[in-house]
């Protein structure tokens, strides 16, 4: 019944509004676009009917030209196709805005996974004290990254925000004006953004969304669960930050950039305090209080604009002075405003979000080798000998004695202490190492600090290994065991409070091992590392490198974290978000609040409310292990197919990602011209499958593994696993989400391609197999049957971009055949990436 009610409300406030406001496009004075609104439905219908009839994208687009236009020249046709792309891009923005505006009406404060629902359940089950106890030992951390999965320039994002407000109030006049503005505003960056540009874009979200969202949510939780003895930790919701600090594969992130971004974060939070204080001073105009707040105002102003210095402790001291006077002389009037301000200062400090440093272990090894050679000549030495000599180095190594990456690495490490003094210890306190496969990968970073002149007690940084490949995950237990027993690292952990953060890479894990295998290996790694850490008296926190789509570890995050059992450490949920995940899931106060609550309650429910479906039995483990191995072999065979990389190179948009000017980071690791699978970034890899509407990384091998069980007469075991395990059920439902965004008719023409036909048929067969067997497993009649809102949203978005997909495939076919203006068709492919990715929201 609830699903039916929400579906009807979605129809009324999303579908109907889109139809109404979309009609406004028809009369907008866009340059040379006045007829597009008339022509687009024809291309849409030609595409839908054409693909069902087995026509190729080239046939569909050419028939559209012939039947609905009188265009003759290639130049005229290309101009029309570019205008159609621009038009559809704006339709996507309109639908985004309408759906976002509807969010509060489609979700209730008492929905499952909200703080209100958690409170009501804890009262009903007499678990209020247990929940309070867990709240004191739990936190959620969202880490913003600059990974390029969002194509909207900041100017367009601002229009989206205003459009959302206008739609929420049904202001047709404002909507009309904003759509006109949208039509005149470029959707394409002329140049790639710099890392500082990326950082500033996300800092604007910190200031105008998260400052209030997190502050208000903190107050809500404290008031709801508070009593005389309960203390809600200020760090229960934390923010992390990678733009400007993540140099893995990004040569444009330098020590200077990192310092600049740290200063911008510092300035941004002080500006937020300054603005907040203005509002408070309008109410706290009382004698004594007013003077103290004026003094604080002046100190903040000096720190922001005149190079002054102010710490979080300084701000809190002034706030405490004002509070004492307010209580003793003015009956505590408006005291809640001051408490709220004080809470924000405790939450955000002078850092706003913690800036992480990240680099690849192979780069670190190069730096260590060069530094060692400079100090000790070319003498042969193993890791332990090199490490021992380097950490005993007397005096500080001069970065200027080196060049390029070596110099910059040493400069980055050298300035950590300065950034910590400016932004506080929470401003920068960890160094993440990509592709961690051995103990030396972690200890090399420790050695950097020593050769840069830090004493052991002054290395106030957590060193975080990132395990992301199948090999890395397999080595994780040995690496961490050796680290926990390494005498130097043991002492470092003592100084860091015996806490260890371990990062796990879902994106690269899935690219390397396939969907089911990657998720199972990460789950097992978490269990093993939890047990190992507990045995060594270490409090471990897992940091998940998750993307938007299920193929990169995304999907329904609440369900994923709520499905983890007691065998996995549950002190903190920490994950990365980027691009569309920021704008579509955490992009405004209502959505951010809802999704922060979902993460928070998922972790608390795990500990407080026992659920046998979360703890896997030995039989369930054995079955998942068997399914994962079969799936992995199937996926490995696909990767080993000689057409795998050529198919992506020649038939997909893979090589066009680097031309989109949406991110500062190159789309692949390495500088060689030859494209190697291991050099592929997970984002363009997954995104290219998404553009083909094949979404292979989100399902391939999963259906095959279950089919093997069925042929062995063991499908009932799989059904029982689905019913009995929340973890397995979540994997199935997220995989179904990937398949629901799949549309193989778009590329039916490839099955007859002499070079790639056989490979395409392998993909198509696995899709059909996976879809059929998952429907049988779940008892559903359609994919995402129980996720009504998401299913309906996907359906509309896919309908909007279908003509765009036709244009993209048409251009790719022209390029492959070597026909016409190659440069123009390549631009057409690149431009069509934008709307397709934006419309999919999580790129799968």
N, C-alpha and C positions, 0 to 999 in steps of 0.2 A: 504493500500500500504506500509506504513512504517513497519507494522508488518511483511509483506511478505519479505521486504528487509532485515530486521533484522534476520528473520528465515533463509534466504539464507546465510547471512554472518555467522551466527552461524554454519550452516552446513559446511561451508568452513573452518573457522578458529578454530572451536572447534571439531566438530564431525570428520572431515577428519584428522585433526592433531592427534586426539586420536588414530584413526585407524593406522596411520603411526607409531607414536612413541610407541604405544602399541606392535607393531610387534618387537621392539627392545628387549622386555622382553624375546622373544623366544630364543635369542642367548646369553643371559647374563649368566655368570659363577656362578650362585647361587648354593650353596651347596645343593646337592640332589634335586634340583628343575628344572633340565634341561628338564624334560618331562612335567612339569606342564602346560606350555603354550600350549602343544599339547592336554592334557587331559581336561583342563578347559572348552573349548567349548562344549565338549560332556556332561559334567555335567550340563552346562548351558542349553543346548537343552533338555536334559532329564528332567530337572526341569520344563522348560516352558511347554513342551508337557505333562509331567506327571501331573502337577497340573490342566491343562485344562481337562485331562481325569479323574480327581478325585482321583489320586493316593496319598498315604501318603508320607511324607518326607522320612520315613524309606524305603518304597518300591523304591522310586526314587534313593536314595543313594546306596542301595544294588544292584539294577539293573545296576547302573553305574559301580560298582565294577565288577559285573559279565560280563558285555558286553564289557568293555574297559580296564580292567586290569586282571592280573593273580594272584592277591593277595589272599592269603588264610587265614592268621592269623589275629586276631583282632589287634594285635600290628602293623602289616604292614599297615592295613587299617587306623588306627588312625594316624600313621606317615604321610601318604599321605594327610589325611584331614587337619592336622596341616600345611603342606606345601602349600596346596591350600589356606588356610586362609592367610598365609604370602604373597602369591602371589597376592591375591585380595586386601589386604591392600595397596600394592604398586601400584596396578592399580588405586585405589582410589586417592592416592597421585598424580599420574600422571594426572588424569582427573582434580583434584583440580587446579593443576599448570597450565594446559592448559586453563581452564576456566578463572582463574585469569589473566593470561597473555593477554587474549582476551578482558578483560574488557574495556580498553580505546577505542578499535575499535567497541565495541557494544554499547557504550554510548557516546553521544555528549555533549559538554560543554553547548549547548543551549537546552538540553532536558528539558521537564517539570520538575519543582522542583529544577532546578539549579539556581545559583546566576545570571548568564547571562540571563536566561529566566525571572527571577523576574525583572531584570533591564529593559529589553525590554518591558515587560508588563506594568511596572510602567510608562515608558515614553509614551507608546501608550495610556494608560488610564489617563494620566496626574495626576499620583498619586506619583510622585517621592518624593515630600516633605512629603507625608503621610508615605511612606516607610522609609524615613530617620528618621522621628519622632518615628516610631515603633522600628527601629534598636537601638535607644537610650534607649528603655525600654523593651528590650527582650534579652534573652540569651538561649543557649543550653548547657546542661551539660550531659556528658556521664560518668557513674560511673562503673568502672571496678570491677567485683566481681570474686571470686575464685571458683564459683560454678562449679562442675565437669561435664562439657558437652563437653570436648575436650580431645581426647586421645593421640594426638601427643606429644611425648617428645620434649624438646627444640632442641635436635640434629636433629630430623626429620623436625621440623619447619624451621630450618636454611637451610636444603636441599631444602625444598619446595620454600623458597625465592630465592635461587640460580637457581633452576630449572625453576621457573617462568621467570627469566631474560633470561636464555638460550633459552627458548621456544619463548619468545618475539622476540629474534634476530635470531630464526631458526638455532641455532648452534648445528647441529646434533652431532658433536664430544663431545661438553660439555654435551649435554643431555645424550649421551651414558655413559659418565663417571659418571655423577650424578646418573643415574639409577643403575649403578654398585654399587656406594656408598650406595644407598638406599637399595639395596639387602643385603648388609653386616651390615646395621645399625639396632640395635634392636628397635622394636616398643613398647616395654613394659618396664615400670619402674620396677626394681627389688623390690623397696620399695616405700611405699606411700611418696609423696612429703610432706615436712613440710610447714607450712604457710609461712615461709620465702622463701622457694623454689618457692612457687606459686607467691609470691610478686615479686621476682627477675625476674621471667619469664615475667610478665606483665610490669615491669619496663623497660625491654629491648624494648618493643613496644613503651613505652613513649619516650625513647631516639632516636630510629632509625626510627620511623614512625611519631609520633604525634608532636614531637618538630618542625619538618619542615612543616608537613601538616597544623597544626593550624597556625603557623607563616605565611606561604604563603597565606593561605586562608584569614587571617585577612588583610593582605596587599591588596589582590585582592578586598575584599569588600570595604575597605577604598578608594581605587583608583576609583572603579566603581561608588560608591555613594557619594564620597567626594565633598565638595565645601567649601568655606571659612568659613561657619558657622556650618558645620556638624562635630560632634565629635563622632567617633565610640568608644564605651566603650571597654576597654581592656578585660573585662570579658564576652564578647559576646559568646565566646566558652570556656567552662570550663571542667576540668577533675576531676573526683572523684575516690576514691580508697578504696576498702574494704579488700583486702588480708592483713592480719595482724591486722585488726581492727574489723572485723566481728567475734564475738565469739558466735553467736547464734547457739547452738548445736555443736560447735566445741571446745572441751576441750583443744585442742592443741594451741589455740590462748590465749596467756597470756600477762600480762602487759609488760614483757620483750620483747616479740615478737613485740608488738605494737611499743615500743620504737625503736627497731632495724629497723623495716620497715620505720618508720618516718625518721631515720638517713639515710637509703638507698635512700629514695626519695630525701632528701636534697642533698646528695652526687651526685646523678644522674643528677640533674638539673645543679649543678655547673660544672660537667664534660661536659655537653652539651654546656654551655656557654663558657667553656675553649676551646672546639673544634671549636665552631663558631668563637670565637675571633681570633684563628689562621688564619682562612681564611680571616677575615677582615684585619688583620695586613699585609697580603701579598699585599693588595691594598693600605691601608692607611699608606704608608711608609714615610710620609711627616714630616718635622721638627716640633717639638712641639706635633703633634698628636701622632707620633710614641712613644714618651716617656710616654705620658699619658696611652696609651694602653698597653705598657710594664709594667707599674706600676699595671694596672688592672690585667694583666696576672699573675703577681707575687702574687697578693693578692688572686686571685682565686686558684692558685696552693697551696698556704699556707693553704687556707681553706679546700681544698680537701685532701691534703696529710699530712699536719703538724699540724692539730688541730686548725688552725686559725679560725677567725670568720669574716663573711661578710654578710651584709644584702642586700636586693634588692635595698634599698635606696643608699647604698654605691656604688653598681655597676652602678646605674643610674646617680649618681653624677659624677663618672669618665667619663661615656659616654657623659654627658652634657659638661664637660670640653673639651673633644676631639672635640665635635660638634662645640663649640664656636670657637676654633682655626681653625677648618676646614673651617668654613664659613668666618671668618675674614681674614685669611691669605692664603687660598688655593682655593678660588672660589667655595667652597662647592663640590669639586670633590669627587665622590663616596659617597656623603652624604646619598644616599638611603640605602647603606649597614649599616651605623651606625644607621639610623632610624629603619631599620628592626631589628637590634640587640636590640635596646632599647625597641621596641614593645614586643619582646620575653620576656624580663625581666619583663615588666609590666604584661604580660599574665601569666607567670609561677612562678614569684616571686622566693622564695627560697624553694618552696614546691613541684613544678611540678604538683602534683595532691593532692586534699584535702583528707586526711585520715579520714574516718568516724569510729566511734565506734558504734557497734550494739550488743544488747543482748536481750534475751527474758524477758518479763515482769514477768514471774513466777520465774525466777532466781533472778530478782531484789527484788521481795517480800521476798524471802528467806533471802537475804542479809539484807534487812531492818529489818526483824523480829529478826535476830540474833544480829544486832548492837543495836537495841532497848533493847533487853533482857540483853545485856552486860551492857548497860548504866543505865537502869531503872528497872532491875530485871524482873520478869515474871508478872508484873502488867497488868491487862486487859486494853486495850485501843483500841479505834477505829482509823480509818485512820487519821482524822483531828487532834486528840489528839497526836497520834504518830508523825505526821508531825510537829506539832507546837513545841513539845518538842525537836525534833531532830534539827530543824533549829535554835533553840535558844541555842544549845549546845555550851558551852564555851570551847574553846580549841579544838585541833585537835585529832581525834580518831587515835590511832596507828594501822595500818594494821597488824602489827606483833602480835597483841593480838588475831587475828582470824586465821582461817585455810582455805585452799582450795579456793573455789570460792568466799567466802566473802573477804578473804585477797586480792585476785587478783582483784576483782572489786574495792576495795578501792585504791589499788596501781595504777590501770588504771586511775581512776579519779584524783588521786594525781599528776600524771605526765603530765596532760593535759597542765598546765601552762608552764612546761619546754619544751614541744614539740612546743607550740605556740611561745616561745622565739626563738627556733632554726629555725623553718620553717615559721614563720610569722603567723598572725591570720588566714590566708587562709589555713594554713597547717593542722589545725584541729579545726573545729568549730561547730561540731554537734554530737549529741548522739541520735541514732535511737533505738526505743523500739519495738521489734516484739510483736505480739499478744497484741496490746493495746486495751483494752476493757473498761477502766475506767480512771477517772481523776487521781486516785492514781498512775497509771502506769507511768504517766508523772511526777507527783510531787515527786515520789520516787527518780527519777534521780536528781531532784533539791536538794533533801535532801542529796544525796551522796556528792554533792559538799560542802554543808554546814558542814557535819560532817568531811570532809577532810580538813577543815580550810579555805575554800574560803569565802571572804566577798561577799555580794550580787553583788556589782559592779565589782567583779573580775571573776564572772561566765560568761565568754565570749564564751558561747556555746549555739547553738540552740538545743532545745529538740524536737525531731521529733517522733510523734506517727506513728506507722505502723498499718493500718487497713487492715486485709487480709482475715478474714473469713467472712461468711455471717453475723454472730453475730456482729463481729467487725465493719463491714460496716454499719449495722443497728444502732449501738450505736454511730457512729462517730459524728453525729450532736450534740447529748447531751453532749458527752465528750468535744467537742471543745467549745460549748456554756458555759459549766461550767468552763472550763479553762480560757476562755476570761474574765470571771467574777470573777475568783479567785484573791483576792487582791495581793497575793505574785506573782502569775504568770503574772498579769497585769503589775506590776512594772518591772518584768523581760523582758516582751515584749517591754516595753518602752525603756529599755536599749539596746535592740537588734534591734531598729529602727522600731518597730511595724511590723516586718516580721515574718511569720509563715510558715514553711515547713511541709507538711503533706504527708506521704508516703502511697501508696495504692498497695496492693499485688495482681497482676494478677495471678501469678502462683498458690498460695494457694487458692485464690478466686475461680479459675476455678476448682481446685481439690475439693473444698468444695461444690460449687454451680452449677457446669456445665458451659459450654461455654457461652451461651446466657445470663443466669441469672447473672453470674459474671460480664460480660461486662456492662450490663445494670445497675447493682447495683453500680458499680464504676462510671459510667457516672452520675447517679443520685446523688451519694455522692459528686462528684465534684461540681455539680450544687448547692446543698444545702450548702456545705462548702464555696463555692464562695460567695453566698448571705450572709451567716452568717458572714463571715470575713469582707465583705464590710460594713455591718451594724455596725460592731465594729471598723471600721477604721484600719483593719489589711490587709496588702498585703500578700496574700496567694500564695504559690508555691506548685504545686503537683509534687511529685517525684514518678514515676511509676516503680514498681518492675516487669519488663517485662523480659521474657525469649526469646529464639529464635523462638520456634514454636507458632502458633496461640493458642494452648492449654495452653500456659504459657504467653499469652498477646503479642506474637510477630507477625510475619506476615509482612505485608506491613506497616511500621511505618509512612511513609509520608502520606499515605492515611488515616491512623487512626487519626493522629493529625490534618490533614487538614479538617477532617470531624467534628471536635468539634465546636459547635456554640458559640454565644456571651455570653451564660449563664455560661460558664466555664472560670475561670481566666486564662489569657494567657500571663503572664509575662515571663514565662520560660518553656521550655520543658526539663524535666530531667528524665532519665531512666537508668536502669541497663543494662549492656551487659556482657556476659561471654563466655568462651570457644569458640565454633564455631562462635558465633556472632562476636567475636573479630577478628578471623582469616579470616572468609569468607566475612564479611561486612565492617570491619574497619581494615583489616589486612595489607594493603599497602597504599601508598600515594593516588593512583588514586581512590581506593574504598573508603577510609576514607574521602577524599575530597568530593566525590560525595554524600556520605551518610550524612555527616555533613551538606552539603548544602540542602539536602532533608528535614532534620529536621528543619533547620533554616527557610527555605522558607515556610514550612507548618505552622509554628506559625505566620509568618508575613502575609501570605495570609489570615489567619483567621480574622485578624483585618482590613486589608486594602481593600481587595476585597470582597465586599458583595456577598453572595451566599445564596439564600433562602433555598437551600437544606441542609444547615448546621443547621438551626434553626428548631427544631422539633415543629410541631403544637400540639395542645391539642389532636387532633384525633390520630396523629402519636404516641404520648406518650402513650395514652391509649392502642393502639394496641400492641406496643412493650412490655408494662407492661403485657398485657394478654399473649402474646407469651412467655415471660420470665417465667411467673408463671407456665404455662403448661409444658414448657421445664424443669423447676426446679423440678416439681413433678415427671416427667418421670425419670430424672437423680437421684433424691432422692430414687425412688423405686429401681433403679438399685443398688445404694450403699447399700440399705437395704437388697438386695438379699443375702441369706445365702452363696451363692457361690462366692460373689464378691471378698473378700480378699483371700479365698482359691484358686480361679482361678488364681489370680496374683501370689500367692505363688508357686503353683504347675505347672502351665502351661506357665508362663512367665519367664523372666530373672531377675525379681525383686531382688531376694536374691543373685544375682551374682554381682550386682553393687558394693557392698562393697569390692569385691575381686579384683577390677581392678587396684588399685594403681594409680588412676588418680587425686585424691583430698585428702586433709588432713582431710576433714570433714566426719564424719560417715554418712551413707546413710539413717539413720532414727533417729528421736528424741527418747529419753528415753532409758533406759538400760534393760528393761524387755525382756524376750525371746518371749513372745506372741506378734505377729504382730497386732497392732491396726491401723485402718485407719487414725486416727488423728495424729499418729506418723510418717506416711509416708512423706518423703520429696517429694516435687513436681517434682523434676528432675528425680529421679528413677521411680516415679509413671508414669509420662508422657512418659519417655523413655522406660519403659517396654511395654506399649501399642504400642509404635512405633516399638519395636523389633518384636512384634507379627504381625506387619503390620495391626493393627486394629485402632490405633489413636482415640480411643473412646472419650477422653476428648475434642477433637477438633470439635465434631459434635453431640454427643449423646443428644437427646431430641429436638434439633433444628428442624429437619425434622418432627418429631412427632407433634410438636406444629403447624407447618404450615399445616400439614395434617388435624389436627383438625379444623383449619379455613376453609380448603377446604370442609370438610364434612358438615360444617355449612353453606356452600354456600357463604363464605366470602373471597375466595382466591383472588378476584379482589382487595380487600383492601390491601392484602399483596403485590400484584404486584405494586399497587400505592405507597405503603410504600418504596419498593425497588427503584422505579423510583424517588421518591421525597426526600428520606433521604440518604445523603452521609454516615451517621453513620451506618445505617442498611445495606446499600450496602457493606460497608467495612467489616462488620461482616460476611456477606454471602460469600464474595469472599475469605476471610481468612479461613473460615470453609471449603470451597471447596478445598483450598490448602491442608488442612489436609487430606481430603478424597482422593485427587489425589495421596497421598503417602500411600494409603491403598491397601492391597492385600489379601483379605480373602481366596482365593484358597490355600494359604500357610497353613492354619489351617482348611481346610475342614474336615480333619480327626477327629477333635474334636466334630463335630456335632453328631457323633455316640458314643461318650464317655458316658458311663452310668452315670458318676458323673457330668460332665460339659456340656454334649450335649445340654441340655435345655438352659443353660446360654449362650452358644456360639450362639445359634439360635436367642436369644434376640438381641445380638450385631449385628449379620448379618442382621436381619430384619430391624433394625434401620438404618444401613448403606445404604441398598438398598433404603429404603424409603427416607432418606435424600438426597441421590444422585439424585433420580428421580425427587423429588419435587423441588430441587434447580435448576436442569436443566430446568424444566418447568418454574420456576420463572424467570430465567435469559434469557431464550430463547436460551441458548447455546446448542451445540450438544455434547460438551465434557467439562470436568472439566478444569478450568483455560484456557478457550478458548481464551481469550483476552490477556493472559499473556504468550506470545509465548516463550520467552527465558526461563522463569522459568519452563514451562511445558516440553520443550525439555530437559532441564537439568535434571529434575526429572526422565524423561523416561530413559535416559542413565544411570544415577546413580542406578536406580532400576534394570536395566538390569545387571549392573556390580555385584551388591551384591546378586542377586537371588541365585546363588550357595552357597553363604555364609549363607543365610537364611535357605537353605535346610540342610546344615551341622548343624546349630544351632538347628533346630527343630528335626533333626535326633538324636542329642545328648540328647536333652530333653526327647524324646520318650524312649531312652534307659534307662535314669535315672528313668523315671516314671515306667517303667516295671521292674526295678531292674536287668537289664541284663548287663553282661560284667563288664569292669573295670570302676566302678563308678567315681573314682577320675579322671581318664583320660577324661571321658565324661564331667565332671564338668569343667575341664580346657578348654575343647573344647568350651563349652558354653561361658565361660568367655572371651576367646580369640576372639570368633566371635562377641562379643559386639563391639569391637574396630572398625572394618571396617564398620559395619552397621551404627553406630552412626556417624562416620566421613563422610560417604558417604551421609548421609541425610542432613548434614550441619545445619539444624535447628531442627533436631530430631522430626519432624512430617511431 
